[in-house]
Amino acid sequence: MPVTKALAWLVGTAIVALAVYYFIGVDQGAYSVFGKDMHVHEFVHDARHFLGFPCH
């Protein structure tokens, strides 16, 4: 595998991993994704506690 292709995969994977980490570990429901009453926080609430992230 060429170095440039490997680097592209590494950067892409890092971006996706950071986005997942943000929505599961950092987001506190301040941003609405699916309307004003539906937050990403509510979808991942139990997973946050299971993974050890406090959220309230």
PDB file with SEQRES, HELIX, SHEET and CRYST1 records, atoms N, CA, C and O in Angstrom:
SEQRES   1 A   56  MET PRO VAL THR LYS ALA LEU ALA TRP LEU VAL GLY THR          
SEQRES   2 A   56  ALA ILE VAL ALA LEU ALA VAL TYR TYR PHE ILE GLY VAL          
SEQRES   3 A   56  ASP GLN GLY ALA TYR SER VAL PHE GLY LYS ASP MET HIS          
SEQRES   4 A   56  VAL HIS GLU PHE VAL HIS ASP ALA ARG HIS PHE LEU GLY          
SEQRES   5 A   56  PHE PRO CYS HIS                                              
HELIX    1 AA1 VAL A    3  TYR A   21  1                                  19    
HELIX    2 AA2 TYR A   22  VAL A   26  3                                   5    
HELIX    3 AA3 VAL A   40  PHE A   43  1                                   4    
HELIX    4 AA4 HIS A   45  PHE A   50  1                                   6    
CRYST1    1.000    1.000    1.000  90.00  90.00  90.00 P 1           1          
ATOM      1  N   MET A   1       0.857  -1.167   0.000  1.00  0.00           N  
ATOM      2  CA  MET A   1       0.000   0.000   0.000  1.00  0.00           C  
ATOM      3  C   MET A   1       0.909   1.237   0.000  1.00  0.00           C  
ATOM      4  O   MET A   1       1.822   1.343   0.818  1.00  0.00           O  
ATOM      5  N   PRO A   2       0.653   2.155  -0.909  1.00  0.00           N  
ATOM      6  CA  PRO A   2       1.453   3.377  -0.954  1.00  0.00           C  
ATOM      7  C   PRO A   2       1.276   4.211   0.323  1.00  0.00           C  
ATOM      8  O   PRO A   2       0.233   4.158   0.974  1.00  0.00           O  
ATOM      9  N   VAL A   3       2.288   4.958   0.656  1.00  0.00           N  
ATOM     10  CA  VAL A   3       2.267   5.775   1.868  1.00  0.00           C  
ATOM     11  C   VAL A   3       1.145   6.809   1.815  1.00  0.00           C  
ATOM     12  O   VAL A   3       0.488   7.054   2.827  1.00  0.00           O  
ATOM     13  N   THR A   4       0.918   7.413   0.660  1.00  0.00           N  
ATOM     14  CA  THR A   4      -0.128   8.437   0.560  1.00  0.00           C  
ATOM     15  C   THR A   4      -1.511   7.847   0.800  1.00  0.00           C  
ATOM     16  O   THR A   4      -2.356   8.486   1.428  1.00  0.00           O  
ATOM     17  N   LYS A   5      -1.750   6.636   0.308  1.00  0.00           N  
ATOM     18  CA  LYS A   5      -3.044   5.988   0.528  1.00  0.00           C  
ATOM     19  C   LYS A   5      -3.198   5.609   1.997  1.00  0.00           C  
ATOM     20  O   LYS A   5      -4.277   5.763   2.569  1.00  0.00           O  
ATOM     21  N   ALA A   6      -2.131   5.118   2.602  1.00  0.00           N  
ATOM     22  CA  ALA A   6      -2.173   4.766   4.026  1.00  0.00           C  
ATOM     23  C   ALA A   6      -2.421   6.012   4.875  1.00  0.00           C  
ATOM     24  O   ALA A   6      -3.172   5.966   5.848  1.00  0.00           O  
ATOM     25  N   LEU A   7      -1.790   7.115   4.504  1.00  0.00           N  
ATOM     26  CA  LEU A   7      -1.983   8.359   5.237  1.00  0.00           C  
ATOM     27  C   LEU A   7      -3.419   8.862   5.108  1.00  0.00           C  
ATOM     28  O   LEU A   7      -3.990   9.362   6.077  1.00  0.00           O  
ATOM     29  N   ALA A   8      -4.001   8.735   3.926  1.00  0.00           N  
ATOM     30  CA  ALA A   8      -5.393   9.139   3.727  1.00  0.00           C  
ATOM     31  C   ALA A   8      -6.328   8.304   4.605  1.00  0.00           C  
ATOM     32  O   ALA A   8      -7.249   8.845   5.216  1.00  0.00           O  
ATOM     33  N   TRP A   9      -6.098   6.996   4.671  1.00  0.00           N  
ATOM     34  CA  TRP A   9      -6.912   6.130   5.534  1.00  0.00           C  
ATOM     35  C   TRP A   9      -6.729   6.504   7.006  1.00  0.00           C  
ATOM     36  O   TRP A   9      -7.698   6.520   7.765  1.00  0.00           O  
ATOM     37  N   LEU A  10      -5.509   6.800   7.407  1.00  0.00           N  
ATOM     38  CA  LEU A  10      -5.229   7.174   8.789  1.00  0.00           C  
ATOM     39  C   LEU A  10      -5.936   8.462   9.176  1.00  0.00           C  
ATOM     40  O   LEU A  10      -6.542   8.545  10.245  1.00  0.00           O  
ATOM     41  N   VAL A  11      -5.862   9.462   8.315  1.00  0.00           N  
ATOM     42  CA  VAL A  11      -6.515  10.742   8.584  1.00  0.00           C  
ATOM     43  C   VAL A  11      -8.035  10.570   8.615  1.00  0.00           C  
ATOM     44  O   VAL A  11      -8.698  11.101   9.506  1.00  0.00           O  
ATOM     45  N   GLY A  12      -8.584   9.839   7.660  1.00  0.00           N  
ATOM     46  CA  GLY A  12     -10.031   9.605   7.633  1.00  0.00           C  
ATOM     47  C   GLY A  12     -10.517   8.863   8.860  1.00  0.00           C  
ATOM     48  O   GLY A  12     -11.552   9.208   9.431  1.00  0.00           O  
ATOM     49  N   THR A  13      -9.776   7.846   9.270  1.00  0.00           N  
ATOM     50  CA  THR A  13     -10.148   7.082  10.461  1.00  0.00           C  
ATOM     51  C   THR A  13     -10.068   7.951  11.707  1.00  0.00           C  
ATOM     52  O   THR A  13     -10.930   7.860  12.581  1.00  0.00           O  
ATOM     53  N   ALA A  14      -9.054   8.784  11.798  1.00  0.00           N  
ATOM     54  CA  ALA A  14      -8.912   9.671  12.956  1.00  0.00           C  
ATOM     55  C   ALA A  14     -10.069  10.663  13.031  1.00  0.00           C  
ATOM     56  O   ALA A  14     -10.570  10.934  14.122  1.00  0.00           O  
ATOM     57  N   ILE A  15     -10.498  11.205  11.905  1.00  0.00           N  
ATOM     58  CA  ILE A  15     -11.615  12.151  11.893  1.00  0.00           C  
ATOM     59  C   ILE A  15     -12.904  11.470  12.346  1.00  0.00           C  
ATOM     60  O   ILE A  15     -13.647  12.023  13.156  1.00  0.00           O  
ATOM     61  N   VAL A  16     -13.168  10.281  11.829  1.00  0.00           N  
ATOM     62  CA  VAL A  16     -14.377   9.547  12.231  1.00  0.00           C  
ATOM     63  C   VAL A  16     -14.311   9.183  13.714  1.00  0.00           C  
ATOM     64  O   VAL A  16     -15.308   9.308  14.425  1.00  0.00           O  
ATOM     65  N   ALA A  17     -13.149   8.735  14.183  1.00  0.00           N  
ATOM     66  CA  ALA A  17     -12.998   8.360  15.594  1.00  0.00           C  
ATOM     67  C   ALA A  17     -13.208   9.562  16.506  1.00  0.00           C  
ATOM     68  O   ALA A  17     -13.849   9.438  17.550  1.00  0.00           O  
ATOM     69  N   LEU A  18     -12.680  10.716  16.130  1.00  0.00           N  
ATOM     70  CA  LEU A  18     -12.881  11.910  16.954  1.00  0.00           C  
ATOM     71  C   LEU A  18     -14.344  12.351  16.965  1.00  0.00           C  
ATOM     72  O   LEU A  18     -14.842  12.808  17.994  1.00  0.00           O  
ATOM     73  N   ALA A  19     -15.030  12.220  15.842  1.00  0.00           N  
ATOM     74  CA  ALA A  19     -16.452  12.564  15.809  1.00  0.00           C  
ATOM     75  C   ALA A  19     -17.258  11.632  16.703  1.00  0.00           C  
ATOM     76  O   ALA A  19     -18.135  12.081  17.441  1.00  0.00           O  
ATOM     77  N   VAL A  20     -16.967  10.339  16.640  1.00  0.00           N  
ATOM     78  CA  VAL A  20     -17.665   9.373  17.505  1.00  0.00           C  
ATOM     79  C   VAL A  20     -17.369   9.678  18.966  1.00  0.00           C  
ATOM     80  O   VAL A  20     -18.279   9.676  19.796  1.00  0.00           O  
ATOM     81  N   TYR A  21     -16.105   9.938  19.290  1.00  0.00           N  
ATOM     82  CA  TYR A  21     -15.727  10.272  20.664  1.00  0.00           C  
ATOM     83  C   TYR A  21     -16.473  11.517  21.137  1.00  0.00           C  
ATOM     84  O   TYR A  21     -16.951  11.559  22.271  1.00  0.00           O  
ATOM     85  N   TYR A  22     -16.577  12.525  20.280  1.00  0.00           N  
ATOM     86  CA  TYR A  22     -17.282  13.750  20.664  1.00  0.00           C  
ATOM     87  C   TYR A  22     -18.747  13.468  20.983  1.00  0.00           C  
ATOM     88  O   TYR A  22     -19.243  13.882  22.030  1.00  0.00           O  
ATOM     89  N   PHE A  23     -19.442  12.768  20.090  1.00  0.00           N  
ATOM     90  CA  PHE A  23     -20.864  12.550  20.295  1.00  0.00           C  
ATOM     91  C   PHE A  23     -21.165  11.612  21.458  1.00  0.00           C  
ATOM     92  O   PHE A  23     -22.212  11.740  22.092  1.00  0.00           O  
ATOM     93  N   ILE A  24     -20.278  10.683  21.746  1.00  0.00           N  
ATOM     94  CA  ILE A  24     -20.515   9.772  22.865  1.00  0.00           C  
ATOM     95  C   ILE A  24     -19.948  10.329  24.167  1.00  0.00           C  
ATOM     96  O   ILE A  24     -20.573  10.193  25.219  1.00  0.00           O  
ATOM     97  N   GLY A  25     -18.782  10.950  24.110  1.00  0.00           N  
ATOM     98  CA  GLY A  25     -18.116  11.328  25.337  1.00  0.00           C  
ATOM     99  C   GLY A  25     -18.179  12.773  25.748  1.00  0.00           C  
ATOM    100  O   GLY A  25     -18.014  13.070  26.931  1.00  0.00           O  
ATOM    101  N   VAL A  26     -18.409  13.692  24.829  1.00  0.00           N  
ATOM    102  CA  VAL A  26     -18.291  15.105  25.162  1.00  0.00           C  
ATOM    103  C   VAL A  26     -19.617  15.837  25.040  1.00  0.00           C  
ATOM    104  O   VAL A  26     -19.941  16.662  25.894  1.00  0.00           O  
ATOM    105  N   ASP A  27     -20.380  15.559  24.011  1.00  0.00           N  
ATOM    106  CA  ASP A  27     -21.630  16.271  23.744  1.00  0.00           C  
ATOM    107  C   ASP A  27     -22.572  16.167  24.930  1.00  0.00           C  
ATOM    108  O   ASP A  27     -22.844  15.069  25.417  1.00  0.00           O  
ATOM    109  N   GLN A  28     -23.068  17.293  25.393  1.00  0.00           N  
ATOM    110  CA  GLN A  28     -23.991  17.314  26.527  1.00  0.00           C  
ATOM    111  C   GLN A  28     -25.418  17.658  26.103  1.00  0.00           C  
ATOM    112  O   GLN A  28     -26.234  18.039  26.941  1.00  0.00           O  
ATOM    113  N   GLY A  29     -25.722  17.530  24.834  1.00  0.00           N  
ATOM    114  CA  GLY A  29     -27.076  17.797  24.370  1.00  0.00           C  
ATOM    115  C   GLY A  29     -27.337  19.251  24.042  1.00  0.00           C  
ATOM    116  O   GLY A  29     -28.494  19.649  23.913  1.00  0.00           O  
ATOM    117  N   ALA A  30     -26.294  20.056  23.903  1.00  0.00           N  
ATOM    118  CA  ALA A  30     -26.481  21.471  23.627  1.00  0.00           C  
ATOM    119  C   ALA A  30     -26.853  21.730  22.176  1.00  0.00           C  
ATOM    120  O   ALA A  30     -27.439  22.764  21.857  1.00  0.00           O  
ATOM    121  N   TYR A  31     -26.513  20.791  21.297  1.00  0.00           N  
ATOM    122  CA  TYR A  31     -26.789  20.974  19.876  1.00  0.00           C  
ATOM    123  C   TYR A  31     -27.873  20.015  19.431  1.00  0.00           C  
ATOM    124  O   TYR A  31     -27.787  18.811  19.675  1.00  0.00           O  
ATOM    125  N   SER A  32     -28.882  20.544  18.785  1.00  0.00           N  
ATOM    126  CA  SER A  32     -29.972  19.727  18.296  1.00  0.00           C  
ATOM    127  C   SER A  32     -29.650  19.212  16.903  1.00  0.00           C  
ATOM    128  O   SER A  32     -29.250  19.983  16.031  1.00  0.00           O  
ATOM    129  N   VAL A  33     -29.823  17.919  16.690  1.00  0.00           N  
ATOM    130  CA  VAL A  33     -29.534  17.343  15.388  1.00  0.00           C  
ATOM    131  C   VAL A  33     -30.826  17.045  14.633  1.00  0.00           C  
ATOM    132  O   VAL A  33     -30.895  17.252  13.421  1.00  0.00           O  
ATOM    133  N   PHE A  34     -31.846  16.563  15.335  1.00  0.00           N  
ATOM    134  CA  PHE A  34     -33.082  16.134  14.684  1.00  0.00           C  
ATOM    135  C   PHE A  34     -34.286  16.974  15.086  1.00  0.00           C  
ATOM    136  O   PHE A  34     -35.415  16.489  15.027  1.00  0.00           O  
ATOM    137  N   GLY A  35     -34.079  18.190  15.482  1.00  0.00           N  
ATOM    138  CA  GLY A  35     -35.170  19.042  15.923  1.00  0.00           C  
ATOM    139  C   GLY A  35     -34.868  19.570  17.311  1.00  0.00           C  
ATOM    140  O   GLY A  35     -33.853  19.208  17.906  1.00  0.00           O  
ATOM    141  N   LYS A  36     -35.730  20.416  17.828  1.00  0.00           N  
ATOM    142  CA  LYS A  36     -35.391  21.065  19.086  1.00  0.00           C  
ATOM    143  C   LYS A  36     -35.533  20.159  20.311  1.00  0.00           C  
ATOM    144  O   LYS A  36     -35.015  20.501  21.374  1.00  0.00           O  
ATOM    145  N   ASP A  37     -36.208  19.025  20.201  1.00  0.00           N  
ATOM    146  CA  ASP A  37     -36.364  18.145  21.358  1.00  0.00           C  
ATOM    147  C   ASP A  37     -35.567  16.851  21.242  1.00  0.00           C  
ATOM    148  O   ASP A  37     -35.583  16.040  22.168  1.00  0.00           O  
ATOM    149  N   MET A  38     -34.885  16.645  20.150  1.00  0.00           N  
ATOM    150  CA  MET A  38     -34.137  15.403  19.946  1.00  0.00           C  
ATOM    151  C   MET A  38     -32.658  15.727  19.889  1.00  0.00           C  
ATOM    152  O   MET A  38     -32.206  16.425  18.982  1.00  0.00           O  
ATOM    153  N   HIS A  39     -31.906  15.225  20.847  1.00  0.00           N  
ATOM    154  CA  HIS A  39     -30.477  15.500  20.912  1.00  0.00           C  
ATOM    155  C   HIS A  39     -29.693  14.207  20.764  1.00  0.00           C  
ATOM    156  O   HIS A  39     -30.181  13.135  21.122  1.00  0.00           O  
ATOM    157  N   VAL A  40     -28.482  14.306  20.239  1.00  0.00           N  
ATOM    158  CA  VAL A  40     -27.593  13.154  20.134  1.00  0.00           C  
ATOM    159  C   VAL A  40     -27.370  12.582  21.533  1.00  0.00           C  
ATOM    160  O   VAL A  40     -27.278  11.367  21.704  1.00  0.00           O  
ATOM    161  N   HIS A  41     -27.285  13.452  22.518  1.00  0.00           N  
ATOM    162  CA  HIS A  41     -27.070  13.034  23.901  1.00  0.00           C  
ATOM    163  C   HIS A  41     -28.104  11.993  24.335  1.00  0.00           C  
ATOM    164  O   HIS A  41     -27.756  11.017  24.999  1.00  0.00           O  
ATOM    165  N   GLU A  42     -29.340  12.191  23.975  1.00  0.00           N  
ATOM    166  CA  GLU A  42     -30.396  11.265  24.380  1.00  0.00           C  
ATOM    167  C   GLU A  42     -30.249   9.900  23.707  1.00  0.00           C  
ATOM    168  O   GLU A  42     -30.609   8.882  24.298  1.00  0.00           O  
ATOM    169  N   PHE A  43     -29.730   9.867  22.492  1.00  0.00           N  
ATOM    170  CA  PHE A  43     -29.558   8.598  21.782  1.00  0.00           C  
ATOM    171  C   PHE A  43     -28.417   7.768  22.359  1.00  0.00           C  
ATOM    172  O   PHE A  43     -28.454   6.538  22.310  1.00  0.00           O  
ATOM    173  N   VAL A  44     -27.409   8.433  22.902  1.00  0.00           N  
ATOM    174  CA  VAL A  44     -26.235   7.709  23.392  1.00  0.00           C  
ATOM    175  C   VAL A  44     -26.119   7.754  24.909  1.00  0.00           C  
ATOM    176  O   VAL A  44     -25.065   7.416  25.448  1.00  0.00           O  
ATOM    177  N   HIS A  45     -27.161   8.156  25.605  1.00  0.00           N  
ATOM    178  CA  HIS A  45     -27.112   8.343  27.047  1.00  0.00           C  
ATOM    179  C   HIS A  45     -26.678   7.087  27.801  1.00  0.00           C  
ATOM    180  O   HIS A  45     -25.755   7.149  28.613  1.00  0.00           O  
ATOM    181  N   ASP A  46     -27.314   5.968  27.551  1.00  0.00           N  
ATOM    182  CA  ASP A  46     -26.960   4.740  28.265  1.00  0.00           C  
ATOM    183  C   ASP A  46     -25.571   4.247  27.881  1.00  0.00           C  
ATOM    184  O   ASP A  46     -24.843   3.723  28.725  1.00  0.00           O  
ATOM    185  N   ALA A  47     -25.201   4.408  26.625  1.00  0.00           N  
ATOM    186  CA  ALA A  47     -23.864   4.003  26.196  1.00  0.00           C  
ATOM    187  C   ALA A  47     -22.803   4.844  26.890  1.00  0.00           C  
ATOM    188  O   ALA A  47     -21.725   4.344  27.211  1.00  0.00           O  
ATOM    189  N   ARG A  48     -23.099   6.107  27.121  1.00  0.00           N  
ATOM    190  CA  ARG A  48     -22.141   6.972  27.827  1.00  0.00           C  
ATOM    191  C   ARG A  48     -21.862   6.427  29.215  1.00  0.00           C  
ATOM    192  O   ARG A  48     -20.704   6.329  29.620  1.00  0.00           O  
ATOM    193  N   HIS A  49     -22.900   6.073  29.944  1.00  0.00           N  
ATOM    194  CA  HIS A  49     -22.707   5.547  31.293  1.00  0.00           C  
ATOM    195  C   HIS A  49     -22.001   4.197  31.263  1.00  0.00           C  
ATOM    196  O   HIS A  49     -21.146   3.922  32.105  1.00  0.00           O  
ATOM    197  N   PHE A  50     -22.354   3.364  30.308  1.00  0.00           N  
ATOM    198  CA  PHE A  50     -21.715   2.058  30.178  1.00  0.00           C  
ATOM    199  C   PHE A  50     -20.212   2.207  29.928  1.00  0.00           C  
ATOM    200  O   PHE A  50     -19.415   1.416  30.434  1.00  0.00           O  
ATOM    201  N   LEU A  51     -19.827   3.216  29.148  1.00  0.00           N  
ATOM    202  CA  LEU A  51     -18.410   3.442  28.843  1.00  0.00           C  
ATOM    203  C   LEU A  51     -17.691   4.257  29.917  1.00  0.00           C  
ATOM    204  O   LEU A  51     -16.482   4.470  29.825  1.00  0.00           O  
ATOM    205  N   GLY A  52     -18.422   4.715  30.933  1.00  0.00           N  
ATOM    206  CA  GLY A  52     -17.794   5.419  32.040  1.00  0.00           C  
ATOM    207  C   GLY A  52     -17.766   6.922  31.920  1.00  0.00           C  
ATOM    208  O   GLY A  52     -17.054   7.579  32.680  1.00  0.00           O  
ATOM    209  N   PHE A  53     -18.519   7.496  30.986  1.00  0.00           N  
ATOM    210  CA  PHE A  53     -18.578   8.945  30.855  1.00  0.00           C  
ATOM    211  C   PHE A  53     -19.723   9.475  31.702  1.00  0.00           C  
ATOM    212  O   PHE A  53     -20.875   9.103  31.476  1.00  0.00           O  
ATOM    213  N   PRO A  54     -19.437  10.330  32.664  1.00  0.00           N  
ATOM    214  CA  PRO A  54     -20.540  10.950  33.420  1.00  0.00           C  
ATOM    215  C   PRO A  54     -21.198  12.038  32.568  1.00  0.00           C  
ATOM    216  O   PRO A  54     -20.525  12.693  31.772  1.00  0.00           O  
ATOM    217  N   CYS A  55     -22.472  12.225  32.728  1.00  0.00           N  
ATOM    218  CA  CYS A  55     -23.120  13.266  31.932  1.00  0.00           C  
ATOM    219  C   CYS A  55     -24.131  14.080  32.740  1.00  0.00           C  
ATOM    220  O   CYS A  55     -24.759  14.989  32.196  1.00  0.00           O  
ATOM    221  N   HIS A  56     -24.298  13.776  34.005  1.00  0.00           N  
ATOM    222  CA  HIS A  56     -25.170  14.624  34.832  1.00  0.00           C  
ATOM    223  C   HIS A  56     -24.866  14.400  36.271  1.00  0.00           C  
ATOM    224  O   HIS A  56     -25.488  15.016  37.137  1.00  0.00           O  
TER     225      HIS A  56                                                      
END                                                                             
